[in-house]
Amino acid sequence: MPDNVNATSDSRTVNNVMRHEYRVLTDDEKAQMKAIKDRGLEFIEMLDGIGSSRDISLAKTKIEEAVMWGVKHVTA
């Protein structure tokens, strides 16, 4: 199993089997990607603090999806 790679590292592509070509992100793009992930995590942690239910699980899944699409836009 590959080692963990920081999401903003230029080495982030070493364990990604889906995308076959990569580009180096600018510092601004790295900051945007980190901000998207940080806000997603903050929202998920807030939801964790109010309980658990199917609704919360669905909300967390949608947050993860939104983060994925946001990051995909930045890294395209």
PQR file with spaces between the fields and no chain letter, atoms N, CA, C, O and H, PARSE charges and radii, in Angstrom:
ATOM       1  N    MET     1       0.850   -1.181    0.000 -0.4000 1.5000
ATOM       2  CA   MET     1       0.000    0.000    0.000 -0.0000 2.0000
ATOM       3  C    MET     1       0.892    1.239    0.000  0.5500 1.7000
ATOM       4  O    MET     1       1.857    1.297    0.762 -0.5500 1.4000
ATOM       5  N    PRO     2       0.586    2.245   -0.850 -0.5600 1.5000
ATOM       6  CA   PRO     2       1.399    3.447   -0.911  0.2800 2.0000
ATOM       7  C    PRO     2       1.304    4.249    0.378  0.5500 1.7000
ATOM       8  O    PRO     2       0.320    4.173    1.113 -0.5500 1.4000
ATOM       9  N    ASP     3       2.357    5.022    0.628 -0.4000 1.5000
ATOM      10  CA   ASP     3       2.360    5.906    1.788 -0.0000 2.0000
ATOM      11  C    ASP     3       1.341    7.013    1.587  0.5500 1.7000
ATOM      12  O    ASP     3       0.974    7.337    0.457 -0.5500 1.4000
ATOM      13  H    ASP     3       3.156    5.084    0.031  0.4000 1.0000
ATOM      14  N    ASN     4       0.887    7.588    2.691 -0.4000 1.5000
ATOM      15  CA   ASN     4      -0.014    8.732    2.597 -0.0000 2.0000
ATOM      16  C    ASN     4       0.738    9.912    2.010  0.5500 1.7000
ATOM      17  O    ASN     4       1.926   10.095    2.274 -0.5500 1.4000
ATOM      18  H    ASN     4       1.185    7.324    3.608  0.4000 1.0000
ATOM      19  N    VAL     5       0.048   10.705    1.219 -0.4000 1.5000
ATOM      20  CA   VAL     5       0.640   11.873    0.586 -0.0000 2.0000
ATOM      21  C    VAL     5      -0.226   13.069    0.927  0.5500 1.7000
ATOM      22  O    VAL     5      -1.449   13.013    0.794 -0.5500 1.4000
ATOM      23  H    VAL     5      -0.918   10.557    1.004  0.4000 1.0000
ATOM      24  N    ASN     6       0.401   14.152    1.366 -0.4000 1.5000
ATOM      25  CA   ASN     6      -0.324   15.379    1.672 -0.0000 2.0000
ATOM      26  C    ASN     6      -1.062   15.848    0.430  0.5500 1.7000
ATOM      27  O    ASN     6      -0.489   15.848   -0.660 -0.5500 1.4000
ATOM      28  H    ASN     6       1.394   14.198    1.475  0.4000 1.0000
ATOM      29  N    ALA     7      -2.317   16.248    0.568 -0.4000 1.5000
ATOM      30  CA   ALA     7      -3.155   16.619   -0.571 -0.0000 2.0000
ATOM      31  C    ALA     7      -2.608   17.810   -1.345  0.5500 1.7000
ATOM      32  O    ALA     7      -2.882   17.942   -2.538 -0.5500 1.4000
ATOM      33  H    ALA     7      -2.783   16.248    1.453  0.4000 1.0000
ATOM      34  N    THR     8      -1.840   18.680   -0.691 -0.4000 1.5000
ATOM      35  CA   THR     8      -1.311   19.840   -1.393 -0.0000 2.0000
ATOM      36  C    THR     8       0.109   19.616   -1.902  0.5500 1.7000
ATOM      37  O    THR     8       0.717   20.527   -2.464 -0.5500 1.4000
ATOM      38  H    THR     8      -1.618   18.572    0.278  0.4000 1.0000
ATOM      39  N    SER     9       0.635   18.428   -1.711 -0.4000 1.5000
ATOM      40  CA   SER     9       1.985   18.105   -2.171 -0.0000 2.0000
ATOM      41  C    SER     9       2.009   17.896   -3.673  0.5500 1.7000
ATOM      42  O    SER     9       1.028   17.432   -4.255 -0.5500 1.4000
ATOM      43  H    SER     9       0.141   17.688   -1.254  0.4000 1.0000
ATOM      44  N    ASP    10       3.122   18.236   -4.302 -0.4000 1.5000
ATOM      45  CA   ASP    10       3.274   17.955   -5.725 -0.0000 2.0000
ATOM      46  C    ASP    10       3.350   16.455   -5.984  0.5500 1.7000
ATOM      47  O    ASP    10       3.234   16.024   -7.132 -0.5500 1.4000
ATOM      48  H    ASP    10       3.918   18.613   -3.829  0.4000 1.0000
ATOM      49  N    SER    11       3.543   15.653   -4.941 -0.4000 1.5000
ATOM      50  CA   SER    11       3.590   14.194   -5.063 -0.0000 2.0000
ATOM      51  C    SER    11       2.215   13.562   -4.885  0.5500 1.7000
ATOM      52  O    SER    11       2.107   12.339   -4.797 -0.5500 1.4000
ATOM      53  H    SER    11       3.637   16.003   -4.009  0.4000 1.0000
ATOM      54  N    ARG    12       1.165   14.375   -4.831 -0.4000 1.5000
ATOM      55  CA   ARG    12      -0.179   13.878   -4.521 -0.0000 2.0000
ATOM      56  C    ARG    12      -0.695   12.868   -5.523  0.5500 1.7000
ATOM      57  O    ARG    12      -1.681   12.184   -5.247 -0.5500 1.4000
ATOM      58  H    ARG    12       1.253   15.369   -4.902  0.4000 1.0000
ATOM      59  N    THR    13      -0.068   12.754   -6.662 -0.4000 1.5000
ATOM      60  CA   THR    13      -0.589   11.914   -7.734 -0.0000 2.0000
ATOM      61  C    THR    13      -0.034   10.493   -7.713  0.5500 1.7000
ATOM      62  O    THR    13      -0.444    9.672   -8.534 -0.5500 1.4000
ATOM      63  H    THR    13       0.732   13.310   -6.887  0.4000 1.0000
ATOM      64  N    VAL    14       0.871   10.183   -6.815 -0.4000 1.5000
ATOM      65  CA   VAL    14       1.559    8.886   -6.874 -0.0000 2.0000
ATOM      66  C    VAL    14       0.631    7.704   -6.653  0.5500 1.7000
ATOM      67  O    VAL    14       0.918    6.612   -7.146 -0.5500 1.4000
ATOM      68  H    VAL    14       1.203   10.850   -6.149  0.4000 1.0000
ATOM      69  N    ASN    15      -0.458    7.876   -5.940 -0.4000 1.5000
ATOM      70  CA   ASN    15      -1.346    6.744   -5.667 -0.0000 2.0000
ATOM      71  C    ASN    15      -2.740    6.945   -6.250  0.5500 1.7000
ATOM      72  O    ASN    15      -3.707    6.377   -5.742 -0.5500 1.4000
ATOM      73  H    ASN    15      -0.691    8.763   -5.540  0.4000 1.0000
ATOM      74  N    ASN    16      -2.856    7.735   -7.298 -0.4000 1.5000
ATOM      75  CA   ASN    16      -4.145    7.983   -7.937 -0.0000 2.0000
ATOM      76  C    ASN    16      -4.213    7.192   -9.229  0.5500 1.7000
ATOM      77  O    ASN    16      -3.501    7.490  -10.188 -0.5500 1.4000
ATOM      78  H    ASN    16      -2.070    8.196   -7.711  0.4000 1.0000
ATOM      79  N    VAL    17      -5.076    6.179   -9.254 -0.4000 1.5000
ATOM      80  CA   VAL    17      -5.147    5.303  -10.420 -0.0000 2.0000
ATOM      81  C    VAL    17      -6.090    5.820  -11.493  0.5500 1.7000
ATOM      82  O    VAL    17      -6.072    5.302  -12.610 -0.5500 1.4000
ATOM      83  H    VAL    17      -5.655    5.937   -8.476  0.4000 1.0000
ATOM      84  N    MET    18      -6.909    6.814  -11.201 -0.4000 1.5000
ATOM      85  CA   MET    18      -7.930    7.256  -12.150 -0.0000 2.0000
ATOM      86  C    MET    18      -7.432    8.323  -13.126  0.5500 1.7000
ATOM      87  O    MET    18      -7.765    8.278  -14.311 -0.5500 1.4000
ATOM      88  H    MET    18      -6.924    7.234  -10.294  0.4000 1.0000
ATOM      89  N    ARG    19      -6.656    9.257  -12.652 -0.4000 1.5000
ATOM      90  CA   ARG    19      -6.205   10.341  -13.516 -0.0000 2.0000
ATOM      91  C    ARG    19      -4.817    9.983  -14.043  0.5500 1.7000
ATOM      92  O    ARG    19      -3.907    9.700  -13.265 -0.5500 1.4000
ATOM      93  H    ARG    19      -6.386    9.293  -11.690  0.4000 1.0000
ATOM      94  N    HIS    20      -4.662    9.997  -15.351 -0.4000 1.5000
ATOM      95  CA   HIS    20      -3.409    9.539  -15.944 -0.0000 2.0000
ATOM      96  C    HIS    20      -2.436   10.659  -16.259  0.5500 1.7000
ATOM      97  O    HIS    20      -1.257   10.400  -16.502 -0.5500 1.4000
ATOM      98  H    HIS    20      -5.402   10.227  -15.983  0.4000 1.0000
ATOM      99  N    GLU    21      -2.897   11.878  -16.259 -0.4000 1.5000
ATOM     100  CA   GLU    21      -2.014   13.016  -16.482 -0.0000 2.0000
ATOM     101  C    GLU    21      -2.260   14.034  -15.386  0.5500 1.7000
ATOM     102  O    GLU    21      -3.391   14.231  -14.943 -0.5500 1.4000
ATOM     103  H    GLU    21      -3.854   12.088  -16.061  0.4000 1.0000
ATOM     104  N    TYR    22      -1.194   14.673  -14.959 -0.4000 1.5000
ATOM     105  CA   TYR    22      -1.272   15.609  -13.850 -0.0000 2.0000
ATOM     106  C    TYR    22      -0.539   16.885  -14.207  0.5500 1.7000
ATOM     107  O    TYR    22       0.281   16.921  -15.125 -0.5500 1.4000
ATOM     108  H    TYR    22      -0.275   14.513  -15.319  0.4000 1.0000
ATOM     109  N    ARG    23      -0.849   17.915  -13.470 -0.4000 1.5000
ATOM     110  CA   ARG    23      -0.100   19.151  -13.588 -0.0000 2.0000
ATOM     111  C    ARG    23       0.227   19.622  -12.180  0.5500 1.7000
ATOM     112  O    ARG    23      -0.484   19.310  -11.225 -0.5500 1.4000
ATOM     113  H    ARG    23      -1.515   17.885  -12.725  0.4000 1.0000
ATOM     114  N    VAL    24       1.294   20.362  -12.069 -0.4000 1.5000
ATOM     115  CA   VAL    24       1.673   20.906  -10.774 -0.0000 2.0000
ATOM     116  C    VAL    24       0.750   22.082  -10.477  0.5500 1.7000
ATOM     117  O    VAL    24       0.550   22.956  -11.320 -0.5500 1.4000
ATOM     118  H    VAL    24       1.872   20.615  -12.845  0.4000 1.0000
ATOM     119  N    LEU    25       0.196   22.095   -9.282 -0.4000 1.5000
ATOM     120  CA   LEU    25      -0.710   23.170   -8.882 -0.0000 2.0000
ATOM     121  C    LEU    25       0.074   24.404   -8.465  0.5500 1.7000
ATOM     122  O    LEU    25       1.180   24.309   -7.932 -0.5500 1.4000
ATOM     123  H    LEU    25       0.359   21.385   -8.597  0.4000 1.0000
ATOM     124  N    THR    26      -0.522   25.563   -8.720 -0.4000 1.5000
ATOM     125  CA   THR    26       0.079   26.808   -8.236 -0.0000 2.0000
ATOM     126  C    THR    26      -0.136   26.882   -6.721  0.5500 1.7000
ATOM     127  O    THR    26      -0.931   26.127   -6.161 -0.5500 1.4000
ATOM     128  H    THR    26      -1.420   25.640   -9.153  0.4000 1.0000
ATOM     129  N    ASP    27       0.564   27.780   -6.081 -0.4000 1.5000
ATOM     130  CA   ASP    27       0.375   27.959   -4.639 -0.0000 2.0000
ATOM     131  C    ASP    27      -1.057   28.398   -4.333  0.5500 1.7000
ATOM     132  O    ASP    27      -1.633   27.972   -3.332 -0.5500 1.4000
ATOM     133  H    ASP    27       1.210   28.393   -6.536  0.4000 1.0000
ATOM     134  N    ASP    28      -1.632   29.243   -5.184 -0.4000 1.5000
ATOM     135  CA   ASP    28      -3.026   29.669   -4.980 -0.0000 2.0000
ATOM     136  C    ASP    28      -3.983   28.486   -5.090  0.5500 1.7000
ATOM     137  O    ASP    28      -4.912   28.366   -4.291 -0.5500 1.4000
ATOM     138  H    ASP    28      -1.164   29.589   -5.997  0.4000 1.0000
ATOM     139  N    GLU    29      -3.765   27.613   -6.069 -0.4000 1.5000
ATOM     140  CA   GLU    29      -4.625   26.437   -6.236 -0.0000 2.0000
ATOM     141  C    GLU    29      -4.487   25.485   -5.047  0.5500 1.7000
ATOM     142  O    GLU    29      -5.473   24.901   -4.597 -0.5500 1.4000
ATOM     143  H    GLU    29      -3.010   27.710   -6.718  0.4000 1.0000
ATOM     144  N    LYS    30      -3.273   25.335   -4.544 -0.4000 1.5000
ATOM     145  CA   LYS    30      -3.066   24.489   -3.353 -0.0000 2.0000
ATOM     146  C    LYS    30      -3.824   25.071   -2.167  0.5500 1.7000
ATOM     147  O    LYS    30      -4.432   24.332   -1.393 -0.5500 1.4000
ATOM     148  H    LYS    30      -2.472   25.810   -4.909  0.4000 1.0000
ATOM     149  N    ALA    31      -3.791   26.387   -2.024 -0.4000 1.5000
ATOM     150  CA   ALA    31      -4.502   27.043   -0.922 -0.0000 2.0000
ATOM     151  C    ALA    31      -6.013   26.892   -1.088  0.5500 1.7000
ATOM     152  O    ALA    31      -6.725   26.671   -0.108 -0.5500 1.4000
ATOM     153  H    ALA    31      -3.298   26.987   -2.653  0.4000 1.0000
ATOM     154  N    GLN    32      -6.505   27.009   -2.321 -0.4000 1.5000
ATOM     155  CA   GLN    32      -7.937   26.828   -2.574 -0.0000 2.0000
ATOM     156  C    GLN    32      -8.374   25.411   -2.218  0.5500 1.7000
ATOM     157  O    GLN    32      -9.406   25.217   -1.576 -0.5500 1.4000
ATOM     158  H    GLN    32      -5.927   27.188   -3.117  0.4000 1.0000
ATOM     159  N    MET    33      -7.589   24.428   -2.636 -0.4000 1.5000
ATOM     160  CA   MET    33      -7.925   23.036   -2.365 -0.0000 2.0000
ATOM     161  C    MET    33      -7.947   22.781   -0.854  0.5500 1.7000
ATOM     162  O    MET    33      -8.853   22.123   -0.342 -0.5500 1.4000
ATOM     163  H    MET    33      -6.751   24.586   -3.158  0.4000 1.0000
ATOM     164  N    LYS    34      -6.950   23.303   -0.153 -0.4000 1.5000
ATOM     165  CA   LYS    34      -6.903   23.125    1.301 -0.0000 2.0000
ATOM     166  C    LYS    34      -8.098   23.796    1.967  0.5500 1.7000
ATOM     167  O    LYS    34      -8.680   23.234    2.895 -0.5500 1.4000
ATOM     168  H    LYS    34      -6.214   23.837   -0.568  0.4000 1.0000
ATOM     169  N    ALA    35      -8.474   24.993    1.507 -0.4000 1.5000
ATOM     170  CA   ALA    35      -9.615   25.708    2.094 -0.0000 2.0000
ATOM     171  C    ALA    35     -10.910   24.929    1.886  0.5500 1.7000
ATOM     172  O    ALA    35     -11.730   24.837    2.800 -0.5500 1.4000
ATOM     173  H    ALA    35      -8.001   25.449    0.754  0.4000 1.0000
ATOM     174  N    ILE    36     -11.100   24.373    0.704 -0.4000 1.5000
ATOM     175  CA   ILE    36     -12.301   23.575    0.424 -0.0000 2.0000
ATOM     176  C    ILE    36     -12.359   22.391    1.384  0.5500 1.7000
ATOM     177  O    ILE    36     -13.401   22.128    1.984 -0.5500 1.4000
ATOM     178  H    ILE    36     -10.435   24.447   -0.038  0.4000 1.0000
ATOM     179  N    LYS    37     -11.250   21.682    1.528 -0.4000 1.5000
ATOM     180  CA   LYS    37     -11.219   20.508    2.407 -0.0000 2.0000
ATOM     181  C    LYS    37     -11.391   20.899    3.872  0.5500 1.7000
ATOM     182  O    LYS    37     -12.079   20.208    4.623 -0.5500 1.4000
ATOM     183  H    LYS    37     -10.404   21.896    1.040  0.4000 1.0000
ATOM     184  N    ASP    38     -10.771   21.996    4.277 -0.4000 1.5000
ATOM     185  CA   ASP    38     -10.895   22.453    5.671 -0.0000 2.0000
ATOM     186  C    ASP    38     -12.343   22.811    6.005  0.5500 1.7000
ATOM     187  O    ASP    38     -12.833   22.459    7.077 -0.5500 1.4000
ATOM     188  H    ASP    38     -10.212   22.557    3.667  0.4000 1.0000
ATOM     189  N    ARG    39     -13.027   23.504    5.101 -0.4000 1.5000
ATOM     190  CA   ARG    39     -14.420   23.883    5.355 -0.0000 2.0000
ATOM     191  C    ARG    39     -15.340   22.664    5.364  0.5500 1.7000
ATOM     192  O    ARG    39     -16.284   22.594    6.152 -0.5500 1.4000
ATOM     193  H    ARG    39     -12.629   23.790    4.229  0.4000 1.0000
ATOM     194  N    GLY    40     -15.057   21.706    4.483 -0.4000 1.5000
ATOM     195  CA   GLY    40     -15.832   20.469    4.498 -0.0000 2.0000
ATOM     196  C    GLY    40     -15.671   19.737    5.813  0.5500 1.7000
ATOM     197  O    GLY    40     -16.649   19.269    6.396 -0.5500 1.4000
ATOM     198  H    GLY    40     -14.290   21.763    3.844  0.4000 1.0000
ATOM     199  N    LEU    41     -14.431   19.638    6.282 -0.4000 1.5000
ATOM     200  CA   LEU    41     -14.168   18.966    7.558 -0.0000 2.0000
ATOM     201  C    LEU    41     -14.841   19.711    8.710  0.5500 1.7000
ATOM     202  O    LEU    41     -15.408   19.088    9.607 -0.5500 1.4000
ATOM     203  H    LEU    41     -13.637   20.018    5.808  0.4000 1.0000
ATOM     204  N    GLU    42     -14.777   21.035    8.686 -0.4000 1.5000
ATOM     205  CA   GLU    42     -15.418   21.833    9.742 -0.0000 2.0000
ATOM     206  C    GLU    42     -16.924   21.569    9.790  0.5500 1.7000
ATOM     207  O    GLU    42     -17.500   21.439   10.870 -0.5500 1.4000
ATOM     208  H    GLU    42     -14.316   21.541    7.958  0.4000 1.0000
ATOM     209  N    PHE    43     -17.551   21.492    8.630 -0.4000 1.5000
ATOM     210  CA   PHE    43     -18.997   21.232    8.558 -0.0000 2.0000
ATOM     211  C    PHE    43     -19.312   19.825    9.073  0.5500 1.7000
ATOM     212  O    PHE    43     -20.262   19.642    9.834 -0.5500 1.4000
ATOM     213  H    PHE    43     -17.083   21.597    7.753  0.4000 1.0000
ATOM     214  N    ILE    44     -18.529   18.846    8.668 -0.4000 1.5000
ATOM     215  CA   ILE    44     -18.744   17.472    9.129 -0.0000 2.0000
ATOM     216  C    ILE    44     -18.569   17.381   10.641  0.5500 1.7000
ATOM     217  O    ILE    44     -19.359   16.722   11.318 -0.5500 1.4000
ATOM     218  H    ILE    44     -17.757   18.994    8.050  0.4000 1.0000
ATOM     219  N    GLU    45     -17.548   18.033   11.170 -0.4000 1.5000
ATOM     220  CA   GLU    45     -17.329   18.011   12.624 -0.0000 2.0000
ATOM     221  C    GLU    45     -18.487   18.674   13.363  0.5500 1.7000
ATOM     222  O    GLU    45     -18.867   18.221   14.443 -0.5500 1.4000
ATOM     223  H    GLU    45     -16.906   18.568   10.620  0.4000 1.0000
ATOM     224  N    MET    46     -19.054   19.742   12.796 -0.4000 1.5000
ATOM     225  CA   MET    46     -20.211   20.381   13.420 -0.0000 2.0000
ATOM     226  C    MET    46     -21.390   19.413   13.469  0.5500 1.7000
ATOM     227  O    MET    46     -22.073   19.297   14.487 -0.5500 1.4000
ATOM     228  H    MET    46     -18.746   20.110   11.919  0.4000 1.0000
ATOM     229  N    LEU    47     -21.619   18.716   12.347 -0.4000 1.5000
ATOM     230  CA   LEU    47     -22.712   17.746   12.316 -0.0000 2.0000
ATOM     231  C    LEU    47     -22.479   16.618   13.313  0.5500 1.7000
ATOM     232  O    LEU    47     -23.422   16.154   13.954 -0.5500 1.4000
ATOM     233  H    LEU    47     -21.064   18.810   11.520  0.4000 1.0000
ATOM     234  N    ASP    48     -21.237   16.174   13.451 -0.4000 1.5000
ATOM     235  CA   ASP    48     -20.924   15.126   14.431 -0.0000 2.0000
ATOM     236  C    ASP    48     -21.319   15.551   15.842  0.5500 1.7000
ATOM     237  O    ASP    48     -21.665   14.716   16.677 -0.5500 1.4000
ATOM     238  H    ASP    48     -20.471   16.551   12.930  0.4000 1.0000
ATOM     239  N    GLY    49     -21.265   16.856   16.100 -0.4000 1.5000
ATOM     240  CA   GLY    49     -21.576   17.375   17.430 -0.0000 2.0000
ATOM     241  C    GLY    49     -23.063   17.471   17.731  0.5500 1.7000
ATOM     242  O    GLY    49     -23.435   17.727   18.876 -0.5500 1.4000
ATOM     243  H    GLY    49     -20.984   17.535   15.421  0.4000 1.0000
ATOM     244  N    ILE    50     -23.926   17.275   16.737 -0.4000 1.5000
ATOM     245  CA   ILE    50     -25.363   17.424   17.001 -0.0000 2.0000
ATOM     246  C    ILE    50     -26.105   16.094   17.002  0.5500 1.7000
ATOM     247  O    ILE    50     -27.329   16.064   17.135 -0.5500 1.4000
ATOM     248  H    ILE    50     -23.623   17.068   15.807  0.4000 1.0000
ATOM     249  N    GLY    51     -25.376   15.002   16.855 -0.4000 1.5000
ATOM     250  CA   GLY    51     -26.041   13.705   16.942 -0.0000 2.0000
ATOM     251  C    GLY    51     -25.796   12.860   15.713  0.5500 1.7000
ATOM     252  O    GLY    51     -24.962   13.177   14.865 -0.5500 1.4000
ATOM     253  H    GLY    51     -24.382   15.026   16.747  0.4000 1.0000
ATOM     254  N    SER    52     -26.548   11.774   15.642 -0.4000 1.5000
ATOM     255  CA   SER    52     -26.412   10.883   14.495 -0.0000 2.0000
ATOM     256  C    SER    52     -27.794   10.397   14.077  0.5500 1.7000
ATOM     257  O    SER    52     -28.673   10.127   14.895 -0.5500 1.4000
ATOM     258  H    SER    52     -27.225   11.517   16.332  0.4000 1.0000
ATOM     259  N    SER    53     -27.933   10.304   12.776 -0.4000 1.5000
ATOM     260  CA   SER    53     -29.180    9.824   12.191 -0.0000 2.0000
ATOM     261  C    SER    53     -28.905    9.547   10.727  0.5500 1.7000
ATOM     262  O    SER    53     -27.820    9.836   10.223 -0.5500 1.4000
ATOM     263  H    SER    53     -27.219   10.524   12.112  0.4000 1.0000
ATOM     264  N    ARG    54     -29.873    8.997   10.063 -0.4000 1.5000
ATOM     265  CA   ARG    54     -29.722    8.784    8.622 -0.0000 2.0000
ATOM     266  C    ARG    54     -29.587   10.124    7.916  0.5500 1.7000
ATOM     267  O    ARG    54     -28.828   10.248    6.955 -0.5500 1.4000
ATOM     268  H    ARG    54     -30.754    8.762   10.472  0.4000 1.0000
ATOM     269  N    ASP    55     -30.321   11.129    8.388 -0.4000 1.5000
ATOM     270  CA   ASP    55     -30.234   12.457    7.789 -0.0000 2.0000
ATOM     271  C    ASP    55     -28.825   13.040    7.911  0.5500 1.7000
ATOM     272  O    ASP    55     -28.305   13.629    6.963 -0.5500 1.4000
ATOM     273  H    ASP    55     -30.938   11.028    9.169  0.4000 1.0000
ATOM     274  N    ILE    56     -28.219   12.874    9.074 -0.4000 1.5000
ATOM     275  CA   ILE    56     -26.847   13.362    9.277 -0.0000 2.0000
ATOM     276  C    ILE    56     -25.890   12.592    8.371  0.5500 1.7000
ATOM     277  O    ILE    56     -24.992   13.185    7.772 -0.5500 1.4000
ATOM     278  H    ILE    56     -28.641   12.396    9.844  0.4000 1.0000
ATOM     279  N    SER    57     -26.070   11.295    8.267 -0.4000 1.5000
ATOM     280  CA   SER    57     -25.217   10.495    7.385 -0.0000 2.0000
ATOM     281  C    SER    57     -25.329   10.956    5.938  0.5500 1.7000
ATOM     282  O    SER    57     -24.323   11.063    5.237 -0.5500 1.4000
ATOM     283  H    SER    57     -26.799   10.813    8.753  0.4000 1.0000
ATOM     284  N    LEU    58     -26.543   11.225    5.496 -0.4000 1.5000
ATOM     285  CA   LEU    58     -26.739   11.725    4.134 -0.0000 2.0000
ATOM     286  C    LEU    58     -26.094   13.094    3.949  0.5500 1.7000
ATOM     287  O    LEU    58     -25.462   13.355    2.925 -0.5500 1.4000
ATOM     288  H    LEU    58     -27.360   11.137    6.066  0.4000 1.0000
ATOM     289  N    ALA    59     -26.253   13.956    4.929 -0.4000 1.5000
ATOM     290  CA   ALA    59     -25.647   15.285    4.851 -0.0000 2.0000
ATOM     291  C    ALA    59     -24.130   15.178    4.746  0.5500 1.7000
ATOM     292  O    ALA    59     -23.510   15.884    3.950 -0.5500 1.4000
ATOM     293  H    ALA    59     -26.766   13.744    5.761  0.4000 1.0000
ATOM     294  N    LYS    60     -23.532   14.301    5.544 -0.4000 1.5000
ATOM     295  CA   LYS    60     -22.074   14.135    5.507 -0.0000 2.0000
ATOM     296  C    LYS    60     -21.613   13.584    4.155  0.5500 1.7000
ATOM     297  O    LYS    60     -20.569   13.986    3.643 -0.5500 1.4000
ATOM     298  H    LYS    60     -24.036   13.728    6.191  0.4000 1.0000
ATOM     299  N    THR    61     -22.384   12.675    3.587 -0.4000 1.5000
ATOM     300  CA   THR    61     -22.049   12.150    2.264 -0.0000 2.0000
ATOM     301  C    THR    61     -22.091   13.260    1.226  0.5500 1.7000
ATOM     302  O    THR    61     -21.223   13.332    0.356 -0.5500 1.4000
ATOM     303  H    THR    61     -23.232   12.349    4.003  0.4000 1.0000
ATOM     304  N    LYS    62     -23.093   14.125    1.313 -0.4000 1.5000
ATOM     305  CA   LYS    62     -23.213   15.230    0.358 -0.0000 2.0000
ATOM     306  C    LYS    62     -22.087   16.239    0.529  0.5500 1.7000
ATOM     307  O    LYS    62     -21.620   16.814   -0.453 -0.5500 1.4000
ATOM     308  H    LYS    62     -23.798   14.067    2.020  0.4000 1.0000
ATOM     309  N    ILE    63     -21.644   16.461    1.767 -0.4000 1.5000
ATOM     310  CA   ILE    63     -20.507   17.354    2.009 -0.0000 2.0000
ATOM     311  C    ILE    63     -19.257   16.771    1.359  0.5500 1.7000
ATOM     312  O    ILE    63     -18.506   17.479    0.687 -0.5500 1.4000
ATOM     313  H    ILE    63     -22.024   15.993    2.565  0.4000 1.0000
ATOM     314  N    GLU    64     -19.041   15.469    1.565 -0.4000 1.5000
ATOM     315  CA   GLU    64     -17.883   14.814    0.949 -0.0000 2.0000
ATOM     316  C    GLU    64     -17.937   14.940   -0.568  0.5500 1.7000
ATOM     317  O    GLU    64     -16.914   15.171   -1.214 -0.5500 1.4000
ATOM     318  H    GLU    64     -19.651   14.894    2.111  0.4000 1.0000
ATOM     319  N    GLU    65     -19.128   14.788   -1.134 -0.4000 1.5000
ATOM     320  CA   GLU    65     -19.290   14.911   -2.575 -0.0000 2.0000
ATOM     321  C    GLU    65     -18.994   16.344   -3.031  0.5500 1.7000
ATOM     322  O    GLU    65     -18.321   16.546   -4.041 -0.5500 1.4000
ATOM     323  H    GLU    65     -19.958   14.601   -0.610  0.4000 1.0000
ATOM     324  N    ALA    66     -19.486   17.321   -2.301 -0.4000 1.5000
ATOM     325  CA   ALA    66     -19.247   18.717   -2.655 -0.0000 2.0000
ATOM     326  C    ALA    66     -17.757   19.046   -2.602  0.5500 1.7000
ATOM     327  O    ALA    66     -17.240   19.744   -3.475 -0.5500 1.4000
ATOM     328  H    ALA    66     -20.033   17.156   -1.480  0.4000 1.0000
ATOM     329  N    VAL    67     -17.075   18.546   -1.586 -0.4000 1.5000
ATOM     330  CA   VAL    67     -15.629   18.756   -1.488 -0.0000 2.0000
ATOM     331  C    VAL    67     -14.925   18.119   -2.684  0.5500 1.7000
ATOM     332  O    VAL    67     -14.033   18.725   -3.278 -0.5500 1.4000
ATOM     333  H    VAL    67     -17.495   17.979   -0.877  0.4000 1.0000
ATOM     334  N    MET    68     -15.327   16.901   -3.035 -0.4000 1.5000
ATOM     335  CA   MET    68     -14.719   16.212   -4.173 -0.0000 2.0000
ATOM     336  C    MET    68     -14.863   17.044   -5.445  0.5500 1.7000
ATOM     337  O    MET    68     -13.887   17.239   -6.169 -0.5500 1.4000
ATOM     338  H    MET    68     -16.052   16.410   -2.552  0.4000 1.0000
ATOM     339  N    TRP    69     -16.069   17.536   -5.721 -0.4000 1.5000
ATOM     340  CA   TRP    69     -16.287   18.302   -6.949 -0.0000 2.0000
ATOM     341  C    TRP    69     -15.542   19.628   -6.913  0.5500 1.7000
ATOM     342  O    TRP    69     -15.012   20.064   -7.935 -0.5500 1.4000
ATOM     343  H    TRP    69     -16.862   17.378   -5.132  0.4000 1.0000
ATOM     344  N    GLY    70     -15.494   20.273   -5.758 -0.4000 1.5000
ATOM     345  CA   GLY    70     -14.732   21.514   -5.634 -0.0000 2.0000
ATOM     346  C    GLY    70     -13.259   21.311   -5.899  0.5500 1.7000
ATOM     347  O    GLY    70     -12.636   22.088   -6.624 -0.5500 1.4000
ATOM     348  H    GLY    70     -15.925   19.918   -4.928  0.4000 1.0000
ATOM     349  N    VAL    71     -12.700   20.266   -5.313 -0.4000 1.5000
ATOM     350  CA   VAL    71     -11.283   19.940   -5.529 -0.0000 2.0000
ATOM     351  C    VAL    71     -11.042   19.559   -6.977  0.5500 1.7000
ATOM     352  O    VAL    71     -10.033   19.949   -7.565 -0.5500 1.4000
ATOM     353  H    VAL    71     -13.205   19.635   -4.725  0.4000 1.0000
ATOM     354  N    LYS    72     -11.955   18.805   -7.553 -0.4000 1.5000
ATOM     355  CA   LYS    72     -11.816   18.406   -8.956 -0.0000 2.0000
ATOM     356  C    LYS    72     -11.745   19.640   -9.849  0.5500 1.7000
ATOM     357  O    LYS    72     -10.958   19.678  -10.794 -0.5500 1.4000
ATOM     358  H    LYS    72     -12.774   18.488   -7.076  0.4000 1.0000
ATOM     359  N    HIS    73     -12.561   20.645   -9.556 -0.4000 1.5000
ATOM     360  CA   HIS    73     -12.520   21.882  -10.338 -0.0000 2.0000
ATOM     361  C    HIS    73     -11.142   22.547  -10.224  0.5500 1.7000
ATOM     362  O    HIS    73     -10.554   22.950  -11.227 -0.5500 1.4000
ATOM     363  H    HIS    73     -13.201   20.614   -8.788  0.4000 1.0000
ATOM     364  N    VAL    74     -10.641   22.655   -9.000 -0.4000 1.5000
ATOM     365  CA   VAL    74      -9.362   23.327   -8.780 -0.0000 2.0000
ATOM     366  C    VAL    74      -8.216   22.573   -9.463  0.5500 1.7000
ATOM     367  O    VAL    74      -7.307   23.194  -10.014 -0.5500 1.4000
ATOM     368  H    VAL    74     -11.118   22.327   -8.185  0.4000 1.0000
ATOM     369  N    THR    75      -8.258   21.260   -9.428 -0.4000 1.5000
ATOM     370  CA   THR    75      -7.130   20.466   -9.937 -0.0000 2.0000
ATOM     371  C    THR    75      -7.272   20.074  -11.406  0.5500 1.7000
ATOM     372  O    THR    75      -6.381   19.423  -11.952 -0.5500 1.4000
ATOM     373  H    THR    75      -8.996   20.755   -8.980  0.4000 1.0000
ATOM     374  N    ALA    76      -8.366   20.455  -12.052 -0.4000 1.5000
ATOM     375  CA   ALA    76      -8.574   20.064  -13.458 -0.0000 2.0000
ATOM     376  C    ALA    76      -7.530   20.641  -14.386  0.5500 1.7000
ATOM     377  O    ALA    76      -7.577   20.400  -15.593 -0.5500 1.4000
ATOM     378  H    ALA    76      -9.089   20.983  -11.608  0.4000 1.0000
